[in-house]
Amino acid sequence: MNTQTRAGKLPSISEYYSATQLRSDRWSALRETAEGLMSVGIEGRQGQKLLKTAEQLLEALRPIELYWAFPGLRSFDHLRRLLEQRAIEDFAFTVRRVARALTSGAYRRRRIPVVSDEAENEDFEDESALPLEDRALGRPYFEVLIVDNVNEQQERFLRNSLHQVRRSEDPFIYEPVIVPSLEDALMGILFNYNVQAVIVRPGLVLKSENALPIIQQYLSRINQDEDVEGLQPYEYGPEACRLIAKVRPELDAYLITDRSAEDIAGLDLGRCRRVFYNQEDFLELHLNILRGVGRRYKTPFFTALKEYSKQPTGVFHAMPISRGKSITRSHWIQDMGAFYGPNIFLAETSATSGGLDSLLEPRGPIKQAQDMAARAFGARQTFFATNGTSTCNKIVVQALVRPGDIVLVDRDCHKSHHYGMVLAGASVVYMDSYPLHQYSMYGAVPLREIKHTLLRLKAAGKLDRVRMVLLTNCTFDGLVYNVQRVMEECLAIKKDLVFLWDEAWFAFARFNPSYRQRTAMWVAEHLRDRLREPAHRAAWERQQAALADADEQTLLDTRLIPPPDARVRVYATQSTHKTLTSLRQGSMIHVNDMDFKGEVEQAFHEAYMTHTSTSPNYQIIASLDVGRRQVELEGYEFVQRQIDSAMAIRRAVASHPLLQKYFKVLTPADMIPREHRQSGIESYYDSHEGWSDKWEIWAQDDFVLDPTRVTLAVGGTGWDGDTFKTKILMDKYGIQINKTSRNTVLFMTNIGTTRSSVAYLIEVLVEIANELDDLLDDASMMERRSFEKRVAGLVEHVPPLPDFSRFHDAFRPGRDTPEGDIRSAFFLAYNEENCDYLDLDDALMARLEAGEELVSASFIIPYPPGFPILVPGQVISPEILSFMRALDVSEIHGFRADLGLRVFTEKALKGHKKSS
């Protein structure tokens, strides 16, 4: 940033999505401004402008710094005095030291003095530049939020008292942050990701005096749902504990109170770990803080595996690679050992003893690790999987679905669900998602479609056979259901429905307050509590009376209330490796099922045995254990950074004139029909109005677009999505993505995304746009027409997406409802004599348009979109054939271009119908 820019107008606060991002940029700007003052001095017009900028930056930072231990308000006020005294050299030195410590993380490892005479002989180390071994040996740092309205002398007493009880053998080191009010406590835990524990003391007050708008927006999100105005002062402490558990349930809270045990016992204290009565035993408090953080820091299996790797062991069993012996003794594969290093081989074993455990029958550290994962993700039970969520999906379906059970499935779900239906022998009802024809992708299944399907089955007398509703949340493209509303209204129609939520792309959601409310496990626990409330029973009874003899249309138009005796039966499968820290194929199954112990556990165990390898990869299990530790301790921070990165991409594309010529970031309005956006919000960022209130969207709308899924329309470049992905992004610039459609590519930020990688992506897009500008400037008329024709073919002439047609009558037990026997169709095709192959030509289209019924004998899965457009037993419609003929993708699984489309012969269909 040049001096002129430094002296110019500061960016508006409305341009920042989060206070964390604002803080980081303000400190960087202050550092550059201080360096400018050092170079030009304070005299003259330029110097005066820089002085004014520095004062504005300090004014903007002070209300934010209240919530952080470093540099702390005392040091920050020292900075202000230096500027007021025009001690520019000391001011610049101190700002530089603080900014570098914040950027490098050095304050986590050691005390950073900010007064120049204390610090002039200090070496300054960059935390990120240290070797991993050195960083691992350091004591992890965190901050403790103390909530108490104290004066300066009392604050100094609290800090000194906690510092004095520190011990050299403590496994962690922490610094206190002291705020006066309940509102400040809530802002602190939302804003400061370093906080791991909160101490609530009797002297706290209710209201915050901090009026910075970007901080107040954090508070307003909570106040919408909570009424704290009528609280008595003695209730502030317990209420603070309850709200802390609601906002950041992973944190430890400690309540210090002068009220009697009887007064406190009946109050909701959230996840308060301990109540201290009227005492100042700082050593006991200190030990409890360390014990609480240590509880989350433990990694039972990872620790056991490390200890096992240190033991001298003679290997007389399978796996020559164990201990690395087959590599170190080799003359030809030494490069493998050099590449991976020794530890991975020292920890490679097939043993289940020696301190280790069996994944199939866990009783030791794996069992402990799974229990800790259940706590972290809000489940009643959690099970690890080492061969991906595809297997998790099949385990859950096989454990719960019996042959002939009806399962409602969103048609564009992952292919593992379709194959799971085959294995279980389910009668499948496919539900259509709303289509996004313009972008060649599907959205999600509207709740009205789900209710209509259930009511239709009920009217046919088949509701007793309906076992499960299976939905993808969130979808690959980032569409998130209103999970609570879906489950409540479905349970109102059938009170013992099982829900399987495929959260393969949503494991991170637990660790952000707005995302969490749309996760399966959070809603399941919330529903359990809600169904027990007398107010809920009264509301249900009133609705039952009002809806007596109601027709289907009325039921579809009404928000239905589940009965108080409804059974909460919820399963979620997550690809931990996709969005959190885990080795590839590391996944988890989370369970919150009231009937799991009595009805499902044995069947689940058998299904788990069926699909789980007897030789699971210990490194994957260890990575799941460590990944759980990470999200319990820093998941909130990392997910917030992930969201900030995605919002930076959205803002950059939406506000850059050149990028807007060729690209468009799809907004909620582009991907969610208006009737499903009750908030009315159309985009996350508008170049004129700034950021929308994302919390309002998450609280109200039927569907939410996960902002970390940035779908970029690229049709304006003349390249289709697959070409743009492969030939441009990957081959030319080394940018890796996965999902594409005919005219879009999907960028997903994750907890590993950095600001520099976001900057590189924007640079690449600008470079591509500039090259297109240059190309069109020099193009002939014919070349321009060719370009415009390609763009029109990608943007305007897009083939419509087909709906699911229906199962052929040979695979349907009755014509009044849509369920089909996909298993019998699948295995009927095993006999090649039952199948024929047809070319996708005009003659085939003519046969279909004439009314001939042709039935698919295979799963047909084009990539993109990556889900079956035909399943075994499905009638091929003209719309499906038109879509297939218009596809220009390189991969269509199940279709052989040399043979044609695989269909059942008429004889096979008649024979099967007769036999069934």
Secondary structure as GFF3:
##gff-version 3
##sequence-region A 1 916
A	DSSP	alpha_helix	3	6	.	.	.	ID=ss1
A	DSSP	three_ten_helix	13	15	.	.	.	ID=ss2
A	DSSP	alpha_helix	19	40	.	.	.	ID=ss3
A	DSSP	alpha_helix	44	65	.	.	.	ID=ss4
A	DSSP	alpha_helix	73	84	.	.	.	ID=ss5
A	DSSP	alpha_helix	88	104	.	.	.	ID=ss6
A	DSSP	three_ten_helix	106	108	.	.	.	ID=ss7
A	DSSP	alpha_helix	116	119	.	.	.	ID=ss8
A	DSSP	three_ten_helix	127	129	.	.	.	ID=ss9
A	DSSP	alpha_helix	132	137	.	.	.	ID=ss10
A	DSSP	beta_strand	141	147	.	.	.	ID=ss11
A	DSSP	alpha_helix	152	164	.	.	.	ID=ss12
A	DSSP	beta_strand	173	179	.	.	.	ID=ss13
A	DSSP	alpha_helix	182	191	.	.	.	ID=ss14
A	DSSP	beta_strand	195	200	.	.	.	ID=ss15
A	DSSP	alpha_helix	213	223	.	.	.	ID=ss16
A	DSSP	three_ten_helix	233	235	.	.	.	ID=ss17
A	DSSP	alpha_helix	236	247	.	.	.	ID=ss18
A	DSSP	beta_strand	252	257	.	.	.	ID=ss19
A	DSSP	alpha_helix	261	265	.	.	.	ID=ss20
A	DSSP	beta_strand	272	277	.	.	.	ID=ss21
A	DSSP	alpha_helix	282	297	.	.	.	ID=ss22
A	DSSP	alpha_helix	300	310	.	.	.	ID=ss23
A	DSSP	three_ten_helix	322	324	.	.	.	ID=ss24
A	DSSP	alpha_helix	325	328	.	.	.	ID=ss25
A	DSSP	alpha_helix	334	340	.	.	.	ID=ss26
A	DSSP	alpha_helix	343	346	.	.	.	ID=ss27
A	DSSP	alpha_helix	365	377	.	.	.	ID=ss28
A	DSSP	beta_strand	381	385	.	.	.	ID=ss29
A	DSSP	alpha_helix	388	400	.	.	.	ID=ss30
A	DSSP	beta_strand	406	410	.	.	.	ID=ss31
A	DSSP	alpha_helix	415	424	.	.	.	ID=ss32
A	DSSP	beta_strand	427	431	.	.	.	ID=ss33
A	DSSP	beta_strand	435	436	.	.	.	ID=ss34
A	DSSP	three_ten_helix	437	439	.	.	.	ID=ss35
A	DSSP	beta_strand	441	442	.	.	.	ID=ss36
A	DSSP	alpha_helix	447	459	.	.	.	ID=ss37
A	DSSP	three_ten_helix	463	465	.	.	.	ID=ss38
A	DSSP	beta_strand	466	472	.	.	.	ID=ss39
A	DSSP	beta_strand	479	481	.	.	.	ID=ss40
A	DSSP	alpha_helix	483	493	.	.	.	ID=ss41
A	DSSP	beta_strand	498	502	.	.	.	ID=ss42
A	DSSP	three_ten_helix	507	511	.	.	.	ID=ss43
A	DSSP	alpha_helix	513	516	.	.	.	ID=ss44
A	DSSP	alpha_helix	520	531	.	.	.	ID=ss45
A	DSSP	alpha_helix	534	546	.	.	.	ID=ss46
A	DSSP	alpha_helix	552	557	.	.	.	ID=ss47
A	DSSP	beta_strand	569	574	.	.	.	ID=ss48
A	DSSP	alpha_helix	576	579	.	.	.	ID=ss49
A	DSSP	beta_strand	587	593	.	.	.	ID=ss50
A	DSSP	pi_helix	596	600	.	.	.	ID=ss51
A	DSSP	alpha_helix	601	611	.	.	.	ID=ss52
A	DSSP	alpha_helix	618	655	.	.	.	ID=ss53
A	DSSP	alpha_helix	657	662	.	.	.	ID=ss54
A	DSSP	beta_strand	664	665	.	.	.	ID=ss55
A	DSSP	alpha_helix	668	671	.	.	.	ID=ss56
A	DSSP	three_ten_helix	674	676	.	.	.	ID=ss57
A	DSSP	beta_strand	685	686	.	.	.	ID=ss58
A	DSSP	beta_strand	690	691	.	.	.	ID=ss59
A	DSSP	alpha_helix	694	700	.	.	.	ID=ss60
A	DSSP	beta_strand	703	705	.	.	.	ID=ss61
A	DSSP	beta_strand	709	713	.	.	.	ID=ss62
A	DSSP	three_ten_helix	715	717	.	.	.	ID=ss63
A	DSSP	alpha_helix	721	723	.	.	.	ID=ss64
A	DSSP	pi_helix	724	730	.	.	.	ID=ss65
A	DSSP	alpha_helix	731	733	.	.	.	ID=ss66
A	DSSP	beta_strand	744	748	.	.	.	ID=ss67
A	DSSP	alpha_helix	755	777	.	.	.	ID=ss68
A	DSSP	alpha_helix	781	795	.	.	.	ID=ss69
A	DSSP	three_ten_helix	809	811	.	.	.	ID=ss70
A	DSSP	beta_strand	820	821	.	.	.	ID=ss71
A	DSSP	alpha_helix	822	828	.	.	.	ID=ss72
A	DSSP	three_ten_helix	832	834	.	.	.	ID=ss73
A	DSSP	beta_strand	835	838	.	.	.	ID=ss74
A	DSSP	alpha_helix	842	849	.	.	.	ID=ss75
A	DSSP	beta_strand	861	863	.	.	.	ID=ss76
A	DSSP	alpha_helix	878	886	.	.	.	ID=ss77
A	DSSP	beta_strand	891	893	.	.	.	ID=ss78
A	DSSP	beta_strand	901	904	.	.	.	ID=ss79
A	DSSP	alpha_helix	906	915	.	.	.	ID=ss80
###
